Amino acid sequence: MRSLGAKPLAQPAPVWVIGTYFEDDRPNMMTAAWGGICCSDPPCVQVSLRKATATYHNIMRNKAFTVNVPSAEFMEKSDYVGMVSGKDADKFKVTGLTPQKSDLVDAPYVAEFPMVLECSLIKPVEIGLHTLFIGEIKDVKVQEQFVDGSHADMAEIKPIIFAPGSRRYYTVGDQIGQAFSSGRACMRNGE
Amino acid sequence: MRSLGAKPLAQPAPVWVIGTYFEDDRPNMMTAAWGGICCSDPPCVQVSLRKATATYHNIMRNKAFTVNVPSAEFMEKSDYVGMVSGKDADKFKVTGLTPQKSDLVDAPYVAEFPMVLECSLIKPVEIGLHTLFIGEIKDVKVQEQFVDGSHADMAEIKPIIFAPGSRRYYTVGDQIGQAFSSGRACMRNGE
């Protein structure tokens, strides 16, 4: 195997848009790929942000944020949201996306996106360049057409996949298996 | 939007196989989907595990683990690795996968997988059912045929995408954009 060095290259990474309010209640959003689910009970998600971002300070102040999952059709808008600071531009106005005030936490979510998670900050964890924010998921909201029983159909939502290193965006491809079921073929081998 | 309740449904999630050693130096691996990159400098990745797992105790004792990225062809084996405890079965033997001792950290990696990250534990963070382990990435190793300049080609590695809730596995689909570039279309609109 070839050594590529000490780099954050783990695949795959999500593309999530983090919603927060500024001190004057203006809504802001930024794109983050350093994140992931981190607990089932209480249900929690982590996003990791640099102190240089407006979102870092908004979360520290308001103790709340939303995780908004864009579908592939929002790829250009989501990328733009990661390129510009909310201190310099009204990213909702530029993209035409709509900030919807959450009833559960002090943060706005993106009304047009297929899935949003409303999160209350449990705690920030300082690591280095990035601070890891653990948010308790107070609710998951999904647009009606993507609801599949008690969850959301990923093939329909079409979240964007990020490739660290190459910084390429990909779509989700075909279903290839079912967790806690596909592996039974190996269990038969082993028993 | 339809409310699905307080659940860990954020999409997409990775499928990673975590390599550790038992106290008697036997290699173990388990599958985890609660994880993500969490810092660029030092480069860090988090995986979140239940105390009930052998891997939790192995990481606490050895302060090290590997994150192994299976390609789609290893879907059944990776799923099996998440279904059975290493206390009950030699999962390397059953799957025919090879534990390779890391030179950098006290953990084994899966020799057949396209990408592995060797991680040294920075700290565990107790949340609830899961404990979040922050690991500093000491090296990323990639099989030669997947190396693309200074990174790894995700379209070739074909990591598995996990859909929380439905628990379905998906492949990576087509490239749809380039981060910090595709969003320029919106910048032109806004300026």
Chai-1 contact restraints between the chains, C-beta under 6 A:
chainA,res_idxA,chainB,res_idxB,connection_type,confidence,min_distance_angstrom,max_distance_angstrom,comment,restraint_id
A,M1,B,K141,contact,1.0,0.0,6.0,A-B,restraint_1
A,M1,B,Q143,contact,1.0,0.0,6.0,A-B,restraint_2
A,R2,B,V142,contact,1.0,0.0,6.0,A-B,restraint_3
A,R2,B,E144,contact,1.0,0.0,6.0,A-B,restraint_4
A,R2,B,V147,contact,1.0,0.0,6.0,A-B,restraint_5
A,S3,B,D139,contact,1.0,0.0,6.0,A-B,restraint_6
A,S3,B,K141,contact,1.0,0.0,6.0,A-B,restraint_7
A,L4,B,V140,contact,1.0,0.0,6.0,A-B,restraint_8
A,L4,B,V142,contact,1.0,0.0,6.0,A-B,restraint_9
A,A6,B,P43,contact,1.0,0.0,6.0,A-B,restraint_10
A,A6,B,I137,contact,1.0,0.0,6.0,A-B,restraint_11
A,A6,B,K138,contact,1.0,0.0,6.0,A-B,restraint_12
A,A6,B,D139,contact,1.0,0.0,6.0,A-B,restraint_13
A,K7,B,P43,contact,1.0,0.0,6.0,A-B,restraint_14
A,K7,B,V140,contact,1.0,0.0,6.0,A-B,restraint_15
A,P8,B,I37,contact,1.0,0.0,6.0,A-B,restraint_16
A,P8,B,S40,contact,1.0,0.0,6.0,A-B,restraint_17
A,P8,B,P43,contact,1.0,0.0,6.0,A-B,restraint_18
A,L9,B,V140,contact,1.0,0.0,6.0,A-B,restraint_19
A,A10,B,I37,contact,1.0,0.0,6.0,A-B,restraint_20
A,A10,B,V45,contact,1.0,0.0,6.0,A-B,restraint_21
A,A10,B,V67,contact,1.0,0.0,6.0,A-B,restraint_22
A,A10,B,L117,contact,1.0,0.0,6.0,A-B,restraint_23
A,Q11,B,V69,contact,1.0,0.0,6.0,A-B,restraint_24
A,Q11,B,M154,contact,1.0,0.0,6.0,A-B,restraint_25
A,Q11,B,P159,contact,1.0,0.0,6.0,A-B,restraint_26
A,P12,B,P14,contact,1.0,0.0,6.0,A-B,restraint_27
A,P12,B,P159,contact,1.0,0.0,6.0,A-B,restraint_28
A,P12,B,I161,contact,1.0,0.0,6.0,A-B,restraint_29
A,A13,B,I37,contact,1.0,0.0,6.0,A-B,restraint_30
A,P14,B,P12,contact,1.0,0.0,6.0,A-B,restraint_31
A,W34,B,I37,contact,1.0,0.0,6.0,A-B,restraint_32
A,W34,B,C38,contact,1.0,0.0,6.0,A-B,restraint_33
A,G35,B,G36,contact,1.0,0.0,6.0,A-B,restraint_34
A,G36,B,G35,contact,1.0,0.0,6.0,A-B,restraint_35
A,G36,B,G36,contact,1.0,0.0,6.0,A-B,restraint_36
A,I37,B,P8,contact,1.0,0.0,6.0,A-B,restraint_37
A,I37,B,A10,contact,1.0,0.0,6.0,A-B,restraint_38
A,I37,B,A13,contact,1.0,0.0,6.0,A-B,restraint_39
A,I37,B,W34,contact,1.0,0.0,6.0,A-B,restraint_40
A,C38,B,W34,contact,1.0,0.0,6.0,A-B,restraint_41
A,C38,B,S48,contact,1.0,0.0,6.0,A-B,restraint_42
A,C38,B,L132,contact,1.0,0.0,6.0,A-B,restraint_43
A,C39,B,S48,contact,1.0,0.0,6.0,A-B,restraint_44
A,C39,B,I127,contact,1.0,0.0,6.0,A-B,restraint_45
A,C39,B,G128,contact,1.0,0.0,6.0,A-B,restraint_46
A,C39,B,H130,contact,1.0,0.0,6.0,A-B,restraint_47
A,S40,B,P8,contact,1.0,0.0,6.0,A-B,restraint_48
A,S40,B,L129,contact,1.0,0.0,6.0,A-B,restraint_49
A,D41,B,G128,contact,1.0,0.0,6.0,A-B,restraint_50
A,D41,B,L129,contact,1.0,0.0,6.0,A-B,restraint_51
A,P42,B,G128,contact,1.0,0.0,6.0,A-B,restraint_52
A,P43,B,A6,contact,1.0,0.0,6.0,A-B,restraint_53
A,P43,B,K7,contact,1.0,0.0,6.0,A-B,restraint_54
A,P43,B,P8,contact,1.0,0.0,6.0,A-B,restraint_55
A,C44,B,I127,contact,1.0,0.0,6.0,A-B,restraint_56
A,V45,B,A10,contact,1.0,0.0,6.0,A-B,restraint_57
A,S48,B,C38,contact,1.0,0.0,6.0,A-B,restraint_58
A,S48,B,C39,contact,1.0,0.0,6.0,A-B,restraint_59
A,V67,B,A10,contact,1.0,0.0,6.0,A-B,restraint_60
A,V69,B,Q11,contact,1.0,0.0,6.0,A-B,restraint_61
A,A72,B,I176,contact,1.0,0.0,6.0,A-B,restraint_62
A,M75,B,I176,contact,1.0,0.0,6.0,A-B,restraint_63
A,M75,B,G177,contact,1.0,0.0,6.0,A-B,restraint_64
A,E76,B,S182,contact,1.0,0.0,6.0,A-B,restraint_65
A,E76,B,G183,contact,1.0,0.0,6.0,A-B,restraint_66
A,E76,B,A185,contact,1.0,0.0,6.0,A-B,restraint_67
A,E76,B,C186,contact,1.0,0.0,6.0,A-B,restraint_68
A,K77,B,C186,contact,1.0,0.0,6.0,A-B,restraint_69
A,D79,B,A179,contact,1.0,0.0,6.0,A-B,restraint_70
A,D79,B,S182,contact,1.0,0.0,6.0,A-B,restraint_71
A,D79,B,G183,contact,1.0,0.0,6.0,A-B,restraint_72
A,Y80,B,G183,contact,1.0,0.0,6.0,A-B,restraint_73
A,Y80,B,C186,contact,1.0,0.0,6.0,A-B,restraint_74
A,M83,B,F180,contact,1.0,0.0,6.0,A-B,restraint_75
A,M83,B,G183,contact,1.0,0.0,6.0,A-B,restraint_76
A,A89,B,G190,contact,1.0,0.0,6.0,A-B,restraint_77
A,V94,B,C186,contact,1.0,0.0,6.0,A-B,restraint_78
A,V94,B,G190,contact,1.0,0.0,6.0,A-B,restraint_79
A,T95,B,C186,contact,1.0,0.0,6.0,A-B,restraint_80
A,L117,B,A10,contact,1.0,0.0,6.0,A-B,restraint_81
A,V125,B,V125,contact,1.0,0.0,6.0,A-B,restraint_82
A,I127,B,C39,contact,1.0,0.0,6.0,A-B,restraint_83
A,I127,B,C44,contact,1.0,0.0,6.0,A-B,restraint_84
A,G128,B,C39,contact,1.0,0.0,6.0,A-B,restraint_85
A,G128,B,D41,contact,1.0,0.0,6.0,A-B,restraint_86
A,G128,B,P42,contact,1.0,0.0,6.0,A-B,restraint_87
A,L129,B,S40,contact,1.0,0.0,6.0,A-B,restraint_88
A,L129,B,D41,contact,1.0,0.0,6.0,A-B,restraint_89
A,H130,B,C39,contact,1.0,0.0,6.0,A-B,restraint_90
A,L132,B,C38,contact,1.0,0.0,6.0,A-B,restraint_91
A,I137,B,A6,contact,1.0,0.0,6.0,A-B,restraint_92
A,K138,B,A6,contact,1.0,0.0,6.0,A-B,restraint_93
A,D139,B,S3,contact,1.0,0.0,6.0,A-B,restraint_94
A,D139,B,A6,contact,1.0,0.0,6.0,A-B,restraint_95
A,V140,B,L4,contact,1.0,0.0,6.0,A-B,restraint_96
A,V140,B,K7,contact,1.0,0.0,6.0,A-B,restraint_97
A,V140,B,L9,contact,1.0,0.0,6.0,A-B,restraint_98
A,K141,B,M1,contact,1.0,0.0,6.0,A-B,restraint_99
A,K141,B,S3,contact,1.0,0.0,6.0,A-B,restraint_100
A,V142,B,R2,contact,1.0,0.0,6.0,A-B,restraint_101
A,V142,B,L4,contact,1.0,0.0,6.0,A-B,restraint_102
A,Q143,B,M1,contact,1.0,0.0,6.0,A-B,restraint_103
A,E144,B,R2,contact,1.0,0.0,6.0,A-B,restraint_104
A,V147,B,R2,contact,1.0,0.0,6.0,A-B,restraint_105
A,H151,B,G165,contact,1.0,0.0,6.0,A-B,restraint_106
A,H151,B,S166,contact,1.0,0.0,6.0,A-B,restraint_107
A,M154,B,Q11,contact,1.0,0.0,6.0,A-B,restraint_108
A,M154,B,A163,contact,1.0,0.0,6.0,A-B,restraint_109
A,P159,B,Q11,contact,1.0,0.0,6.0,A-B,restraint_110
A,P159,B,P12,contact,1.0,0.0,6.0,A-B,restraint_111
A,I161,B,P12,contact,1.0,0.0,6.0,A-B,restraint_112
A,I161,B,V172,contact,1.0,0.0,6.0,A-B,restraint_113
A,A163,B,M154,contact,1.0,0.0,6.0,A-B,restraint_114
A,G165,B,H151,contact,1.0,0.0,6.0,A-B,restraint_115
A,S166,B,H151,contact,1.0,0.0,6.0,A-B,restraint_116
A,R167,B,A179,contact,1.0,0.0,6.0,A-B,restraint_117
A,R168,B,Q175,contact,1.0,0.0,6.0,A-B,restraint_118
A,R168,B,Q178,contact,1.0,0.0,6.0,A-B,restraint_119
A,Y169,B,I176,contact,1.0,0.0,6.0,A-B,restraint_120
A,Y169,B,G177,contact,1.0,0.0,6.0,A-B,restraint_121
A,Y170,B,V172,contact,1.0,0.0,6.0,A-B,restraint_122
A,Y170,B,G173,contact,1.0,0.0,6.0,A-B,restraint_123
A,Y170,B,Q175,contact,1.0,0.0,6.0,A-B,restraint_124
A,T171,B,G173,contact,1.0,0.0,6.0,A-B,restraint_125
A,T171,B,D174,contact,1.0,0.0,6.0,A-B,restraint_126
A,T171,B,I176,contact,1.0,0.0,6.0,A-B,restraint_127
A,V172,B,I161,contact,1.0,0.0,6.0,A-B,restraint_128
A,V172,B,Y170,contact,1.0,0.0,6.0,A-B,restraint_129
A,V172,B,G173,contact,1.0,0.0,6.0,A-B,restraint_130
A,G173,B,Y170,contact,1.0,0.0,6.0,A-B,restraint_131
A,G173,B,T171,contact,1.0,0.0,6.0,A-B,restraint_132
A,G173,B,V172,contact,1.0,0.0,6.0,A-B,restraint_133
A,G173,B,G173,contact,1.0,0.0,6.0,A-B,restraint_134
A,D174,B,T171,contact,1.0,0.0,6.0,A-B,restraint_135
A,Q175,B,R168,contact,1.0,0.0,6.0,A-B,restraint_136
A,Q175,B,Y170,contact,1.0,0.0,6.0,A-B,restraint_137
A,I176,B,A72,contact,1.0,0.0,6.0,A-B,restraint_138
A,I176,B,M75,contact,1.0,0.0,6.0,A-B,restraint_139
A,I176,B,Y169,contact,1.0,0.0,6.0,A-B,restraint_140
A,I176,B,T171,contact,1.0,0.0,6.0,A-B,restraint_141
A,G177,B,M75,contact,1.0,0.0,6.0,A-B,restraint_142
A,G177,B,Y169,contact,1.0,0.0,6.0,A-B,restraint_143
A,Q178,B,R168,contact,1.0,0.0,6.0,A-B,restraint_144
A,A179,B,D79,contact,1.0,0.0,6.0,A-B,restraint_145
A,A179,B,R167,contact,1.0,0.0,6.0,A-B,restraint_146
A,F180,B,M83,contact,1.0,0.0,6.0,A-B,restraint_147
A,S182,B,E76,contact,1.0,0.0,6.0,A-B,restraint_148
A,S182,B,D79,contact,1.0,0.0,6.0,A-B,restraint_149
A,G183,B,E76,contact,1.0,0.0,6.0,A-B,restraint_150
A,G183,B,D79,contact,1.0,0.0,6.0,A-B,restraint_151
A,G183,B,Y80,contact,1.0,0.0,6.0,A-B,restraint_152
A,G183,B,M83,contact,1.0,0.0,6.0,A-B,restraint_153
A,A185,B,E76,contact,1.0,0.0,6.0,A-B,restraint_154
A,C186,B,E76,contact,1.0,0.0,6.0,A-B,restraint_155
A,C186,B,K77,contact,1.0,0.0,6.0,A-B,restraint_156
A,C186,B,Y80,contact,1.0,0.0,6.0,A-B,restraint_157
A,C186,B,V94,contact,1.0,0.0,6.0,A-B,restraint_158
A,C186,B,T95,contact,1.0,0.0,6.0,A-B,restraint_159
A,G190,B,A89,contact,1.0,0.0,6.0,A-B,restraint_160
A,G190,B,V94,contact,1.0,0.0,6.0,A-B,restraint_161
